[in-house]
Amino acid sequence: MRRRTIHPLVGVTIMLGTVGILYTLFAHPTVLFRQLLFVALFVAAIFLFYRFVYQRRTDSDRWSYGKAVRQSKKLHPRPGRKQTKPAKLKRPLKKRTAIPHLTVIEGKKGKKKNRASF
């Protein structure tokens, strides 16, 4: 099994970044801490935006999706699982009666339509 090596460009970038941070730490420590503070504030702003604005919007979508799933499960139960239903009052079934005022009209069934006339 071969061991993966770091690409030389990535290694040089990491080395230069480390040297730059160490130089700033010893030469200008206040600048380094100020930059770290700005990065922390920026990350906190993104987190708060996500937490209070974006997540509320997706929570309502998630709630609507959950409601739709529950309705779908009621309509289409999965086979093999018993679903507990609340007890309902049994109503007597209405018998269907034939409607006497509707009749079937016999037409010209054997004659084919001339499609060229359309």
Secondary structure, 3 states (H helix, E strand, C coil): CCCCCCCHHHHHHHHHHHHHHHHHHHHCHHHHHHHHHHHHHHHHHHHHHHHHHHHHHHHHHHHHHHHHHHHHHHHCCCCCCCCCCCCCCCCCCCCCCCCCCCCCCCCCCCCCCCHHHC
